[in-house]
Structure formats: structure tokens, C-alpha cells
Amino acid sequence: MTTKAIAILLHDFNAGGTEATAFRLAAEWIALGHRVTIVAGAARGRCATGVPAGGDGCACCRPKCRAAPLRGYGWARRWRRCCARVAPDVAYLTGNFHFWLAPALRRALPDLPIVAKISNPLLPDLPRAVSPVTRAVLRRLTDPIDVLVAMSPELAERDRVLLPGRPIRIAPEPNLATGHMPLPRDAPPPVPHILAIGRMERQKNLALALRAFADLHRERVARLTILGDGPERPRLEALARRLGIADAVAMPGFAPDIAPDLARASLLLLTSRYEGFPAVPVEALAADVPVVATDCSPVLRGLLPTPLHGRVSARATPAALATAMRDTLAQPFTSCGVRPHIVAGYTAAAAARRYLEIFDDAIALHPDTAPCVAR
């Protein structure tokens, strides 16, 4: 069966990687002639204007309810009313944060195929006594999902350990939009410019970025720009002042277009505690920017195989990251296409085609299913 109608489920329209990749996929599917509906639990968020258009290709249905796990059944009831109008062939959950919706969605719409992307590690490292309980909860939460999607072979191997026997397919992340053209990089800036991009929250560990930059700054003049916003902003601003680097650090907030910043950057610094498939390193490498990162994802060593591409620090300490940045700054500012070549396959077009194959697999698990209507 060829997929014709796709429903993308989002928590809300807050700016982030989940929304950006979902919109890129939606735009590709619309261009291929599929009907796409984006369903959000709340209308708020600065990226609501980024929803792709295209005639009947994309419509927004915004149920009026608080999107929280304990309200999943109410969310699903409202979503079911939307289904009477949009009649999807398949529902796509864009990441782990939306897994909680799957049981309620399955109860409300038992014949609707559900595909979900594993966007982050399925479980954190937990004490041995707690692990069996959390694994059981994870299995129950994901049982209603027909097909899970991992973002790389390395991540699929990790996820199959926690969910043995479950169908897990692999699809590339649409990190690079169709027609992606980075701005040219001519000459290095007179003062090295370190760039960090991410929401200001615990996962991104931007306090470590500040401390690592402070170590580097003691040895040489440099500048750090952190693009993003979030609840940890006041604490990060206070930390920059305590470290004595406030004058060398800029925190301009969320940037809808990071291309100008990448064109000026000497390197990208990623200090996350954990990641699934981090999108920003792909964008940086595509723009010929080397990356220094903590060992927060199994995919990073494949993306950064040589010092020219950057470094993965085995130790998440300020001193280790400062050393990695110092060594990376000694590499050529441009790579004559070597860095961009390694991420050439992470395009929206390639990812959209692969997801359509996966959707057809999920629909095949429901052979008697007609397009969903409210019951």
C-alpha cells in the first residue's frame, strides 16, 4: 500500500530539533503528493509559523488541552475528533517524549498504524534493582507502537537490547533541508569563535561548555556564542560572571537560521550528557565546521573519524574539552570538502523516502485497515 495520508503528532510548537526535522519530513512528503496533517497538543511555540504549506498538503489541528502524560486519554479523544476530518493512514510520533500518547491513542483508534522515532536513549543508566521495573514500564509503553525507528545502525543495536523482538527500522535523520547550501567560509576570524547550540536545559550541560571555554580562554583570547534559550539561562549567565568570561560570551537566544553563525565559527562545541542522533554536528560538518563533543552518542565517532573532523572527548571535564578545542583549532579552517562529504547522506529527501517505506511496513501490519475515522 502506498501511504497517502500521514498524521504527525507533536507536543507543541516549541522550537527544537524534533519540530525542525518533522517539518522537513512533512515538506518532502507534501512535495511527493502525500497529505500531511500536523496535530499538536498545544498551539504555543515560536516555530508554529514554520509548518510547511502546500494547498491541502498540511493542516494544523490544535486540540485545546494541556499536553501532559496524565492527560493522554483526553488528548487522544480530542485527536480522534480531528481524525474524522483528516483520515490518516498512519500516525507518526516524532520522539520518545510522545511515547506516553501511544497507549491512549491505541485505545481510541485501535486500527491506526503507529510509527515512532527513538529520538533519545530509551532508558538512562539506572541502579540494577530498578532496571527490571523500568524495562517493564518501557515495554508496556511501547507495546502499542507498530514500528520503532532508530536513527543509525549503532542506535538500533543499542535499542534492540532493551526491546528484543520488537520491529526496529533504521532511517537517516533529515538534518539537511532540501537545497541546503551553507554560507561560504573564507578566512578564519581574527579571534577564534567557539559556537554552542542547544536548549538551555540539563541534558545539554551548557555549564560544562562555559567551564571548558573558561579553561581555553585562560590560555588564549577566544569568544563563545551559545545559541538557544531555556530554563537554565539565569544560572548560565551567573556562571559566566563567576568564571570571569562574561565579556567573552554571548547568549543571544534562539536563532531560526544558524548558517551565518556557522560560517564564522572556528568549531562547534557539544557538551550534552546524552543524545540520540544530534542534529547540530551534522549541520556544522556540512558547513565545514569541525566539532568537539562529549561522548554523548554512539554515532559521534563515526561522524568525527579524524582530527580534521573534530574530536570526541572520552572525559566530560573542562580540562579535557579545552584540550580537544585547542587541538581542533590547530586544524585547517576549511577542509576542501572533506567534512561536508561525511554527512552528505543526511538529507530530508533521503529520510522522507525511507520513512515512506517504513510507513508502508506499519500499514501492512494492519491489512484490513481503512483510513482512520472517529468511532
For each residue, the residues with C-beta under 8 A, 3 or more apart:
1: 89 360 363 364
2: 360
3: 6 34 89 90 356 359 360 363
4: 34 35 89 371
5: 34 35 36 37 86 87 88 89 90 371
6: 3 26 29 34 35 36 37 88 89 90 92 359
7: 36 37 38 39 83 86 88 90 91 92
8: 22 25 26 36 37 38 39 92 94
9: 39 40 79 91 92 93 94 98 101 105
10: 13 18 19 22 38 39 40 41 94 98
11: 14 40 41 42 67 97 98
12: 40 41 42 43 44 45 67
13: 10 19 40 42 43 44 45 46 47 48 51
14: 11 19 44 45 46 47
15: 19 20 45 46 47 254 256
16: 19 20 47 199
17: 20 21 279 280
18: 10 21 22 94 95 97 119
19: 10 13 14 15 16 22 23 45 47 50 94
20: 15 16 17 23 24 47 50 279
21: 17 18 24 25 94 173 174 175 279 351
22: 8 10 18 19 25 26 38 92 94
23: 19 20 26 27 47 50 51 52
24: 20 21 27 28 174 177 178 348 351 352
25: 8 21 22 28 29 174 348 351 352 355
26: 6 8 22 23 29 30 36 38 51 52 58
27: 23 24 30 31 52 54 177 178 348
28: 24 25 31 32 174 178 348 349 351 352 353
29: 6 25 26 32 34 36 352 355 356
30: 26 27 33 34 35 36 52 54 57 58
31: 27 28 54
32: 28 29 352 356
33: 30
34: 3 4 5 6 29 30 57 356
35: 4 5 6 30 56 57 86
36: 5 6 7 8 26 29 30 52 57 58
37: 5 6 7 8 58 59 60 61 82 86 88
38: 7 8 10 22 26 51 58 59 60 61
39: 7 8 9 10 60 61 62 63 79 82 86
40: 9 10 11 12 13 43 45 60 61 62 63 67
41: 10 11 12 63 65 66 67 75
42: 11 12 13 45 62 65 66 67
43: 12 13 40 48 60 62
44: 12 13 14 48
45: 12 13 14 15 19 40 42 48
46: 13 14 15 49 254
47: 13 14 15 16 19 20 23 50
48: 13 43 44 45 51 60
49: 46
50: 19 20 23 47 256
51: 13 23 26 38 48 58 60
52: 23 26 27 30 36 57 58
53: 57 58
54: 27 30 31 57 58
55:
56: 35 59
57: 30 34 35 36 52 53 54
58: 26 30 36 37 38 51 52 53 54
59: 37 38 56 86
60: 37 38 39 40 43 48 51
61: 37 38 39 40 79 82 85 86
62: 39 40 42 43
63: 39 40 41 75 78 79 81 82
64: 78
65: 41 42 71 74 75 78
66: 41 42 71
67: 11 12 40 41 42 71 75
68: 71 72
69: 72 100
70:
71: 65 66 67 68 74 75
72: 68 69 75 76 100 101 103 104
73: 76 77 104 107 108
74: 65 71 77 78
75: 41 63 65 67 71 72 78 79 101 104
76: 72 73 79 80 101 104 105 107 108 109
77: 73 74 80 81 108
78: 63 64 65 74 75 81 82
79: 9 39 61 63 75 76 82 83 105 108
80: 76 77 83 84 108 109 374 375
81: 63 77 78 84 374
82: 37 39 61 63 78 79 85 86
83: 7 79 80 86 87 88 109 112 372 373 374
84: 80 81 87 373 374
85: 61 82
86: 5 7 35 37 39 59 61 82 83
87: 5 83 84 371 372 373
88: 5 6 7 37 83 91 112 371 372
89: 1 3 4 5 6 113 359 363 369 371 372
90: 3 5 6 7 112 113 114 115 359 362 363
91: 7 9 88 105 109 112 113 114 115
92: 6 7 8 9 22 115 116 117 355 359
93: 9 98 99 101 102 114 115 116 117 145
94: 8 9 10 18 19 21 22 98 117 119
95: 18 98 116 117 118 119 120
96: 99 118 119 120 122
97: 11 18 100 119
98: 9 10 11 93 94 95 101 102 116
99: 93 96 102 116 141 142 145
100: 69 72 97 103 104 141
101: 9 72 75 76 93 98 104 105
102: 93 98 99 105 106 114 116 141 142 144 145
103: 72 100 106 107 140 141 143 144
104: 72 73 75 76 100 101 107 108
105: 9 76 79 91 101 102 108 109 112 114 144
106: 102 103 109 110 112 114 144
107: 73 76 103 104 110
108: 73 76 77 79 80 104 105
109: 76 80 83 91 105 106 112 372 375
110: 106 107
111: 366 368 369 370 372
112: 83 88 90 91 105 106 109 366 369 372
113: 89 90 91 146 147 359 362 363 365 366 369
114: 90 91 93 102 105 106 144 145 146 147 362
115: 90 91 92 93 145 146 147 148 149 355 358 359 362
116: 92 93 95 98 99 102 142 145 147 148 149
117: 92 93 94 95 148 149 151 171
118: 95 96 122 148 149 150 151 155 159 168 276
119: 18 94 95 96 97 151 276 277
120: 95 96 274 275 276
121: 124 158 274 276
122: 96 118 138 159 162 163
123: 126 131 134 135 138 162
124: 121 274
125:
126: 123 130 131 134
127: 130 131
128: 131
129:
130: 126 127 133 134
131: 123 126 127 128 134 135
132: 135 136
133: 130 136 137
134: 123 126 130 131 137 138
135: 123 131 132 138 139 162
136: 132 133 139 140
137: 133 134 140 141
138: 122 123 134 135 141 142 162 163
139: 135 136 142 143 163
140: 103 136 137 143
141: 99 100 102 103 137 138
142: 99 102 116 138 139 145 148 163 166
143: 103 139 140
144: 102 103 105 106 114
145: 93 99 102 114 115 116 142 148
146: 113 114 115 167 362 365 366
147: 113 114 115 116 167 168 169 358 361 362 365
148: 115 116 117 118 142 145 159 163 166 167 168 169
149: 115 116 117 118 168 169 170 171 355 358
150: 118 153 155 156 159 168 169 170 171
151: 117 118 119 155 170 171 172 173 276 277 299
152: 155 156 170 172 277 298 299 302
153: 150 156 157 170
154: 157 158 298 299 302
155: 118 150 151 152 158 159 276 277 297 298 299
156: 150 152 153 159 160 168 169 170
157: 153 154 160 161
158: 121 154 155 161 162 298
159: 118 122 148 150 155 156 162 163 168
160: 156 157 163 164 166 168
161: 157 158 164
162: 122 123 135 138 158 159
163: 122 138 139 142 148 159 160 166 168
164: 160 161
165:
166: 142 148 160 163
167: 146 147 148 361
168: 118 147 148 149 150 156 159 160 163
169: 147 148 149 150 156 358 361
170: 149 150 151 152 153 156 354
171: 117 149 150 151 351 354 355 358
172: 151 152 345 346 347 350 351 354
173: 21 151 277 279 282 346 351
174: 21 24 25 28 177 346 347 348 350 351 352
175: 21 279 282 283 286 343 346
176: 180 282 283 286 343 346 347 348
177: 24 27 174 180 347 348
178: 24 27 28 347 348 349
179:
180: 176 177 286 347
181:
182: 185 259 262 263 286 287 288 340
183: 259 260 262 263 287
184: 263
185: 182 263 287 288 289 333 334
186:
187: 333
188: 192 266 333
189: 192 193 264 266
190:
191: 221 222 223
192: 188 189 220 221 222 223 266 267 329
193: 189 222 223 224 225 264 265 266
194: 213 216 222 223 224 225 265 266 267 269 325
195: 224 225 227 261 262 265 267 268 269 284 289
196: 206 209 224 225 226 227 228 268 269 270 271
197: 226 227 228 255 258 261 268 280
198: 204 206 226 227 228 270 272 280
199: 16 203 204 228 229 230
200: 204 206 226 228 229 230 231 232 233 236
201: 204 230 231 232
202: 205 232 273
203: 199 272 273 274 275
204: 198 199 200 201 228 230 271 272 273
205: 202 208 209 271 272 273 294 316
206: 196 198 200 209 210 226 228 232 236 271
207: 210 211 232 235 236 239
208: 205 211 212 271 294 316 318 321
209: 196 205 206 212 213 224 226 269 271 321
210: 206 207 213 214 224 236 239 240 243 245 249
211: 207 208 214 215 239 243 318
212: 208 209 215 216 269 271 318 319 321 322 325
213: 194 209 210 216 217 222 224 245 248 249 269 322 325
214: 210 211 217 218 243 244 245 318
215: 211 212 218 219 318 319 321 322
216: 194 212 213 219 220 222 322 325 326
217: 213 214 220 221 222 245 248
218: 214 215
219: 215 216 322 326
220: 192 216 217 326
221: 191 192 217 248
222: 191 192 193 194 213 216 217 248 266
223: 191 192 193 194 248 249 250
224: 193 194 195 196 209 210 213 245 248 249 250 269
225: 193 194 195 196 249 250 251 252 261 265
226: 196 197 198 200 206 209 236 249 250 251
227: 195 196 197 198 252 253 254 255 258 261
228: 196 197 198 199 200 204 206 253 254
229: 199 200 233 253 254
230: 199 200 201 204 233
231: 200 201
232: 200 201 202 206 207 235 236
233: 200 229 230 236 237 251
234: 237 238
235: 207 232 238 239
236: 200 206 207 210 226 232 233 239 240 251
237: 233 234 240 241 246 251
238: 234 235 241 242
239: 207 210 211 235 236 242 243
240: 210 236 237 243 245 246 249 251
241: 237 238 244 246
242: 238 239
243: 210 211 214 239 240 246
244: 214 241
245: 210 213 214 217 224 240 248 249
246: 237 240 241 243 249
247:
248: 213 217 221 222 223 224 245
249: 210 213 223 224 225 226 240 245 246
250: 223 224 225 226
251: 225 226 233 236 237 240
252: 225 227 255
253: 227 228 229
254: 15 46 227 228 229
255: 197 227 252 258 261
256: 15 50
257: 260
258: 197 227 255 261 262 280 283
259: 182 183 262 263 287
260: 183 257 263 264
261: 195 197 225 227 255 258 264 265
262: 182 183 195 258 259 265 268 283 284 287 289
263: 182 183 184 185 259 260 287
264: 189 193 260 261
265: 193 194 195 225 261 262 268 284 289
266: 188 189 192 193 194 222 289 329 333
267: 192 194 195 289 290 291 292 310 325 328 329
268: 195 196 197 262 265 280 281 284 289 290 291 292 310
269: 194 195 196 209 212 213 224 291 292 293 321 325
270: 196 198 275 278 280 281 291 292 293 294 296
271: 196 204 205 206 208 209 212 293 294 316 321
272: 198 203 204 205 275 278 293 294 296 297
273: 202 203 204 205 294 296 316
274: 120 121 124 203 296 297
275: 120 203 270 272 278 296 297
276: 118 119 120 121 151 155 297
277: 119 151 152 155 173 297 299
278: 270 272 275 281 282 293 296 297 299 300
279: 17 20 21 173 175 282 283
280: 17 197 198 258 268 270 283 284
281: 268 270 278 284 285 291 293 300 303 304 310
282: 173 175 176 278 279 285 286 303 343 346
283: 175 176 258 262 279 280 286 287
284: 195 262 265 268 280 281 287 289 290 291
285: 281 282 288 289 290 291 303 309 339 340 342 343
286: 175 176 180 182 282 283 339 340 343 344 346
287: 182 183 185 259 262 263 283 284 340
288: 182 185 285 334 335 337 339 340
289: 185 195 262 265 266 267 268 284 285 339
290: 267 268 284 285 308 309 310 328 331 335 339
291: 267 268 269 270 281 284 285 300 303 304 309 310 311
292: 267 268 269 270 310 311 313 321 324 325 328
293: 269 270 271 272 278 281 296 300 304 310 311 312 313
294: 205 208 270 271 272 273 312 313 316 321
295: 300 312 313 314 316
296: 270 272 273 274 275 278 293 300
297: 155 272 274 275 276 277 278 300
298: 152 154 155 158 301
299: 151 152 154 155 277 278 302 303
300: 278 281 291 293 295 296 297 303 304 312
301: 298 304 305 312
302: 152 154 299 305
303: 281 282 285 291 299 300 309 342 343
304: 281 291 293 300 301 309 310 311 312
305: 301 302 309 342
306: 309
307: 310 311 327 328 331
308: 290 331 332 335 338 339
309: 285 290 291 303 304 305 306 335 338 339 342
310: 267 268 281 290 291 292 293 304 307 324 328
311: 291 292 293 304 307 324 327 328
312: 293 294 295 300 301 304
313: 292 293 294 295 316 317 320 321 324
314: 295 320
315: 320
316: 205 208 271 273 294 295 313 320 321
317: 313 320 321
318: 208 211 212 214 215 321 322
319: 212 215 322 323
320: 313 314 315 316 317 323 324
321: 208 209 212 215 269 271 292 294 313 316 317 318 324 325
322: 212 213 215 216 219 318 319 325 326
323: 319 320 326 327
324: 292 310 311 313 320 321 327 328
325: 194 212 213 216 267 269 292 321 322 328 329
326: 216 219 220 322 323 329 330
327: 307 311 323 324 330 331
328: 267 290 292 307 310 311 324 325 331
329: 192 266 267 325 326
330: 326 327
331: 290 307 308 327 328
332: 308 335
333: 185 187 188 266
334: 185 288
335: 288 290 308 309 332 338 339 340
336:
337: 288 340 341
338: 308 309 335 341 342
339: 285 286 288 289 290 308 309 335 342 343
340: 182 285 286 287 288 335 337 343 344
341: 337 338 344
342: 285 303 305 309 338 339
343: 175 176 282 285 286 303 339 340 346
344: 286 340 341 347
345: 172 350
346: 172 173 174 175 176 282 286 343 350 351
347: 172 174 176 177 178 180 344 350 351
348: 24 25 27 28 174 176 177 178 351 352
349: 28 178 352 353
350: 172 174 345 346 347 353 354
351: 21 24 25 28 171 172 173 174 346 347 348 354 355
352: 24 25 28 29 32 174 348 349 355 356
353: 28 349 350 356 357
354: 170 171 172 350 351 357 358
355: 25 29 92 115 149 171 351 352 358 359
356: 3 29 32 34 352 353 359 360
357: 353 354 360 361
358: 115 147 149 169 171 354 355 361 362
359: 3 6 89 90 92 113 115 355 356 362 363
360: 1 2 3 356 357 363 364
361: 147 167 169 357 358 364 365
362: 90 113 114 115 146 147 358 359 365 366
363: 1 3 89 90 113 359 360 366 369
364: 1 360 361 367
365: 113 146 147 361 362
366: 111 112 113 146 362 363 369
367: 364
368: 111
369: 89 111 112 113 363 366 372
370: 111 373
371: 4 5 87 88 89
372: 83 87 88 89 109 111 112 369
373: 83 84 87 370
374: 80 81 83 84
375: 80 109
